[in-house]
Amino acid sequence: MTRPNPPSIPDCDRELWEKGEHIATLDAGSTNAEEWVKKIAAQANARVDWHYFGGRACVRFLGDDAARTRVFEAIEALEGELKGRILRSFGPKDPPAQSYLPLSLFKRPRQRG
């Protein structure tokens, strides 16, 4: 179930939603995600938008390798400004995301008890 955005937040860019690469997953409210992703897009001069999926804000990007690198540099530079937290960010050299789950979940030993 997706959360509806407040009326002041536009829907995710349709082309970005359909063709874009999932580059980060956030635990952030819609207003906070919107403000932060706009800052990322502006600083990187790139097409970046977000949408909710499974209760998480999924950040998507569409562009070339140089723009992708700028986006990740902006994510690192502006991480502290997010009112929320980055659950997963796929770095500039990582392949496009194949899963919405952090890989660390699969590498942790199971806790007993």
GIPE-V462816 format. One record per residue. N is the residue number from 0. RES is the residue in three letters. PSI is psi in whole degrees, -180 to 180 (999 if undefined). OMEGA is omega in whole degrees, 0 to 359 (999 if undefined). NEAR is the number of other ideal C-beta (glycine too) atoms within 8 Angstrom. Layout:
# GIPE-V462816
[[N/RES/PSI/OMEGA/NEAR] [N/RES/PSI/OMEGA/NEAR]]
This chain:
# GIPE-V462816
[[0/MET/130/179/3] [1/THR/150/177/6] [2/ARG/135/177/7] [3/PRO/142/176/4] [4/ASN/150/172/9] [5/PRO/156/182/7] [6/PRO/-25/182/4] [7/SER/-9/182/4] [8/ILE/121/180/8] [9/PRO/159/175/4] [10/ASP/158/177/6] [11/CYS/141/176/10] [12/ASP/120/187/9] [13/ARG/-45/181/7] [14/GLU/-42/178/8] [15/LEU/-41/180/14] [16/TRP/-41/183/11] [17/GLU/-40/188/6] [18/LYS/-11/185/6] [19/GLY/164/180/13] [20/GLU/131/176/9] [21/HIS/117/185/12] [22/ILE/-16/179/14] [23/ALA/154/175/11] [24/THR/130/184/14] [25/LEU/150/167/16] [26/ASP/92/185/8] [27/ALA/149/175/12] [28/GLY/164/186/7] [29/SER/-42/180/12] [30/THR/-43/179/9] [31/ASN/-43/178/11] [32/ALA/-45/181/14] [33/GLU/-49/181/11] [34/GLU/-45/184/9] [35/TRP/-43/181/15] [36/VAL/-35/175/13] [37/LYS/-40/178/8] [38/LYS/-41/179/11] [39/ILE/-49/181/15] [40/ALA/-43/182/12] [41/ALA/-47/182/7] [42/GLN/-38/182/10] [43/ALA/-12/186/12] [44/ASN/55/185/7] [45/ALA/163/178/12] [46/ARG/108/180/11] [47/VAL/137/176/14] [48/ASP/-179/183/13] [49/TRP/164/175/13] [50/HIS/162/175/11] [51/TYR/141/173/11] [52/PHE/122/179/8] [53/GLY/32/179/5] [54/GLY/9/179/6] [55/ARG/150/175/11] [56/ALA/118/181/14] [57/CYS/120/182/13] [58/VAL/132/182/15] [59/ARG/152/183/15] [60/PHE/147/175/14] [61/LEU/121/180/9] [62/GLY/-170/182/9] [63/ASP/179/183/5] [64/ASP/-38/180/5] [65/ALA/-42/178/7] [66/ALA/-38/179/13] [67/ARG/-43/178/14] [68/THR/-43/179/9] [69/ARG/-39/179/12] [70/VAL/-46/181/15] [71/PHE/-33/175/12] [72/GLU/-40/178/10] [73/ALA/-40/178/12] [74/ILE/-46/179/13] [75/GLU/-44/183/7] [76/ALA/-34/186/7] [77/LEU/8/182/12] [78/GLU/-42/182/8] [79/GLY/-15/180/4] [80/GLU/-10/180/7] [81/LEU/125/173/12] [82/LYS/84/186/8] [83/GLY/-155/178/12] [84/ARG/152/176/7] [85/ILE/118/179/11] [86/LEU/-34/181/8] [87/ARG/134/174/9] [88/SER/129/179/9] [89/PHE/113/187/10] [90/GLY/172/186/6] [91/PRO/-23/180/7] [92/LYS/-5/179/3] [93/ASP/150/174/7] [94/PRO/162/177/5] [95/PRO/147/183/7] [96/ALA/135/176/11] [97/GLN/-10/184/4] [98/SER/151/175/5] [99/TYR/-3/180/10] [100/LEU/138/177/6] [101/PRO/138/179/7] [102/LEU/-28/181/7] [103/SER/-25/178/6] [104/LEU/-32/184/7] [105/PHE/-13/184/6] [106/LYS/-13/182/5] [107/ARG/138/174/6] [108/PRO/147/179/3] [109/ARG/139/177/4] [110/GLN/137/177/4] [111/ARG/149/169/3] [112/GLY/999/999/2]]
